Amino acid sequence: MKRTHLFYVLIAGIAVTGCSQNETKVSTRSEDLTPCDIEIGGIKFTLAKNGAENNITTYDDTLKFVAGAQTDYFRSPAGDVIDTSPVIFTEIDNTKPFTFTAKVEPEFTKNGTYSAGVLYVYENTTHSQKLCFEQDEYGDHRIVSVRTINTSDDNNHQSIEGPSIYMRISSDGKQIGSYYSADGREWHMARLYKNDYPNKLLLGLSSQSPKDDKHTCYFSEVSIAGVAVPDFRNGSLPHE
């Protein structure tokens, strides 16, 4: 009897712990976000981080996003955390397919190491992904992807010669692919991984300036389609 009683006590304790972890996961997402009202490409961005709504100007189909000095989001494997980047978010239903696309044109400068225009997939401060058009340590401009699960990894991809690039994040509910394209028609995969985000998910736009006084990035042709790319290796939608 004593052993049976102990077994049920342990099971009950595990169940309570599991509920507490789920509650924490739900509550952490919005604690540092504020309401905003920004629309581009027919998409309403309703949440902002780090005062992003004050850094944005919209005209026609273009969004101008200015980030101030020492703005970045990176949870270093060595333990350092910086979480100062301004970001605007729109919420989507992650149980359904989606494809998030934007043309990204940063104003790179000589001193702008790690300055970037960024597309986000975001649950909370410890679970997210960035897809960046970023300036590296040598002054080259390249696609960079950063996935954060408690700590961040950092992956440099293709070097880009032109002033702008199309970037895309797509999901069929099971997997998420990240892509880039010079012309918006021929796409190349940067990253593919399991979609382990919750049913409600945030997609975002951001500008960052870790080393320079500021960084300006222009976003245009922003869209969210309610379909996934048919082939997660090439990233093209059927009409492209």
C-alpha positions as CSV (number, residue, x, y, z in Angstrom):
1,M,0.0,0.0,0.0
2,K,2.8,2.4,0.9
3,R,4.5,1.9,-2.4
4,T,1.2,2.3,-4.4
5,H,0.5,5.5,-2.5
6,L,4.0,6.8,-3.3
7,F,3.6,6.0,-7.0
8,Y,0.4,8.1,-7.2
9,V,1.9,11.0,-5.3
10,L,4.8,11.0,-7.8
11,I,2.5,10.9,-10.8
12,A,0.4,13.8,-9.4
13,G,3.6,15.8,-8.8
14,I,4.7,15.3,-12.4
15,A,1.3,16.4,-13.7
16,V,1.4,19.5,-11.6
17,T,4.9,20.3,-12.8
18,G,3.9,19.8,-16.4
19,C,0.9,22.3,-16.0
20,S,3.2,24.9,-14.4
21,Q,5.6,24.6,-17.4
22,N,2.8,25.1,-19.9
23,E,1.5,28.1,-18.1
24,T,5.0,29.7,-18.1
25,K,5.4,29.0,-21.8
26,V,2.2,30.8,-22.6
27,S,2.9,33.8,-20.3
28,T,6.5,34.6,-21.4
29,R,5.7,35.5,-25.0
30,S,3.9,38.8,-24.5
31,E,5.6,40.2,-21.4
32,D,7.9,42.5,-23.3
33,L,5.6,43.3,-26.2
34,T,3.4,46.4,-26.6
35,P,0.4,47.1,-28.9
36,C,1.0,48.9,-32.2
37,D,-0.9,49.6,-35.4
38,I,1.3,49.4,-38.5
39,E,0.1,48.1,-41.9
40,I,2.2,47.1,-44.9
41,G,1.3,44.9,-47.8
42,G,-2.2,44.4,-46.4
43,I,-0.7,42.9,-43.2
44,K,-1.5,44.4,-39.9
45,F,1.4,44.4,-37.4
46,T,-0.2,44.7,-34.0
47,L,2.6,44.1,-31.5
48,A,6.0,45.8,-31.1
49,K,9.2,45.2,-29.1
50,N,11.7,47.7,-27.8
51,G,9.9,50.7,-29.1
52,A,9.8,49.6,-32.7
53,E,6.7,51.5,-33.6
54,N,8.6,54.7,-33.1
55,N,11.3,53.8,-35.6
56,I,9.1,53.2,-38.6
57,T,7.8,55.2,-41.5
58,T,5.5,53.7,-44.2
59,Y,4.8,55.1,-47.7
60,D,3.3,53.3,-50.7
61,D,4.2,49.7,-50.3
62,T,7.5,50.4,-48.4
63,L,8.4,50.3,-44.8
64,K,11.4,52.3,-43.6
65,F,12.8,50.8,-40.4
66,V,15.5,52.7,-38.4
67,A,17.3,50.9,-35.6
68,G,19.4,52.8,-33.0
69,A,22.9,52.0,-31.7
70,Q,23.7,48.7,-29.9
71,T,20.5,47.0,-31.1
72,D,20.6,43.2,-31.6
73,Y,19.0,40.0,-30.4
74,F,21.4,37.2,-29.6
75,R,21.7,34.7,-26.8
76,S,25.3,33.7,-27.0
77,P,26.3,30.1,-26.3
78,A,28.9,31.7,-24.0
79,G,26.1,33.1,-21.8
80,D,25.9,36.7,-22.9
81,V,22.4,38.0,-23.8
82,I,21.5,41.1,-25.8
83,D,17.8,41.7,-26.5
84,T,17.5,45.3,-27.7
85,S,16.4,45.0,-31.4
86,P,13.2,46.8,-32.3
87,V,10.7,44.4,-33.9
88,I,7.1,44.6,-35.2
89,F,5.0,41.4,-35.2
90,T,1.8,40.0,-36.7
91,E,0.2,36.9,-35.2
92,I,-0.7,33.9,-37.3
93,D,-2.3,30.5,-36.9
94,N,0.6,28.1,-36.9
95,T,-1.7,25.1,-37.4
96,K,-2.1,26.2,-41.0
97,P,0.5,26.6,-43.8
98,F,2.1,30.0,-44.4
99,T,4.7,31.7,-46.5
100,F,6.1,35.0,-45.3
101,T,8.0,37.0,-47.9
102,A,9.7,40.4,-48.1
103,K,12.1,42.3,-50.3
104,V,14.9,43.6,-47.9
105,E,17.1,46.6,-48.7
106,P,19.5,47.6,-45.9
107,E,21.6,50.8,-46.1
108,F,24.9,49.2,-45.2
109,T,27.7,51.5,-44.0
110,K,31.5,51.1,-43.5
111,N,31.1,50.8,-39.7
112,G,27.9,48.7,-39.8
113,T,29.3,45.3,-38.8
114,Y,26.3,42.9,-38.1
115,S,23.8,45.6,-39.2
116,A,20.9,43.8,-40.9
117,G,17.3,43.7,-42.1
118,V,15.6,40.8,-40.5
119,L,12.6,38.5,-40.8
120,Y,11.5,36.8,-37.5
121,V,9.7,33.7,-36.4
122,Y,9.0,34.3,-32.7
123,E,7.4,32.5,-29.8
124,N,9.3,34.3,-26.9
125,T,12.7,35.5,-25.9
126,T,14.2,32.0,-25.7
127,H,12.5,30.4,-28.8
128,S,12.7,32.1,-32.1
129,Q,14.5,32.4,-35.5
130,K,16.0,35.3,-37.4
131,L,16.6,35.3,-41.2
132,C,18.9,38.3,-41.9
133,F,20.5,40.2,-44.8
134,E,23.6,41.2,-42.8
135,Q,27.0,42.8,-43.1
136,D,29.8,40.5,-41.7
137,E,33.2,41.2,-40.2
138,Y,34.8,41.7,-43.6
139,G,32.2,44.1,-44.9
140,D,30.6,41.4,-47.1
141,H,26.8,41.3,-47.2
142,R,25.3,37.9,-46.8
143,I,22.3,35.8,-45.7
144,V,22.6,34.8,-42.1
145,S,20.2,32.6,-40.1
146,V,20.1,32.5,-36.3
147,R,17.9,30.0,-34.4
148,T,17.4,30.5,-30.7
149,I,16.4,27.6,-28.4
150,N,17.5,29.0,-25.0
151,T,20.8,30.0,-26.7
152,S,21.4,31.1,-30.2
153,D,23.4,29.5,-33.0
154,D,24.8,31.7,-35.8
155,N,25.0,30.6,-39.4
156,N,26.5,32.6,-42.3
157,H,25.2,31.7,-45.7
158,Q,25.5,33.1,-49.2
159,S,27.3,36.4,-50.0
160,I,25.0,38.8,-51.9
161,E,26.4,41.3,-54.4
162,G,23.2,43.4,-55.0
163,P,21.7,46.1,-52.7
164,S,18.6,44.1,-52.0
165,I,17.4,40.5,-51.6
166,Y,14.1,38.7,-51.3
167,M,13.8,36.6,-48.2
168,R,11.1,34.0,-47.3
169,I,10.1,31.8,-44.4
170,S,7.5,29.0,-45.1
171,S,5.8,26.2,-43.1
172,D,3.4,23.4,-43.8
173,G,2.8,23.0,-40.1
174,K,5.5,20.3,-39.7
175,Q,8.6,22.0,-41.0
176,I,9.9,25.5,-41.5
177,G,12.2,26.5,-44.4
178,S,14.1,29.7,-44.9
179,Y,15.0,31.0,-48.4
180,Y,16.6,33.9,-50.4
181,S,16.2,35.1,-54.0
182,A,17.9,37.8,-56.1
183,D,14.8,38.2,-58.3
184,G,11.8,36.8,-56.3
185,R,11.4,33.9,-58.7
186,E,14.4,31.6,-58.3
187,W,14.8,30.7,-54.6
188,H,17.6,29.0,-52.6
189,M,17.3,27.3,-49.3
190,A,19.2,28.6,-46.3
191,R,17.7,26.5,-43.5
192,L,15.1,23.7,-42.8
193,Y,14.0,22.4,-39.5
194,K,11.1,21.0,-37.5
195,N,8.2,23.4,-36.7
196,D,8.2,23.1,-32.9
197,Y,6.4,26.4,-32.3
198,P,3.0,26.7,-30.6
199,N,-0.3,27.1,-32.4
200,K,-0.2,30.9,-32.2
201,L,3.0,32.3,-33.7
202,L,4.4,35.7,-34.4
203,L,6.1,36.7,-37.6
204,G,8.1,39.9,-37.6
205,L,10.2,42.6,-39.3
206,S,13.2,44.2,-37.8
207,S,16.3,46.4,-38.3
208,Q,19.4,45.9,-36.1
209,S,22.6,47.9,-35.5
210,P,25.0,46.2,-33.1
211,K,28.1,48.2,-33.9
212,D,27.0,51.4,-35.8
213,D,25.2,54.5,-34.5
214,K,22.1,53.4,-36.4
215,H,20.9,51.2,-39.3
216,T,18.2,51.9,-41.8
217,C,16.5,49.1,-43.7
218,Y,13.6,49.2,-46.3
219,F,11.1,46.4,-46.5
220,S,8.8,46.1,-49.6
221,E,6.6,43.5,-51.3
222,V,5.7,42.2,-47.9
223,S,3.2,39.3,-48.0
224,I,1.9,36.3,-46.1
225,A,0.3,33.6,-48.2
226,G,-1.8,30.9,-46.7
227,V,0.1,28.1,-48.4
228,A,3.5,26.5,-48.0
229,V,6.1,26.1,-50.7
230,P,5.4,22.8,-52.5
231,D,9.1,21.8,-52.5
232,F,11.0,22.7,-49.3
233,R,14.3,22.3,-51.2
234,N,13.8,25.2,-53.7
235,G,11.3,27.5,-51.9
236,S,9.2,28.6,-54.8
237,L,5.5,29.1,-54.7
238,P,3.4,27.7,-57.6
239,H,2.8,31.1,-59.3
240,E,6.5,31.9,-59.5
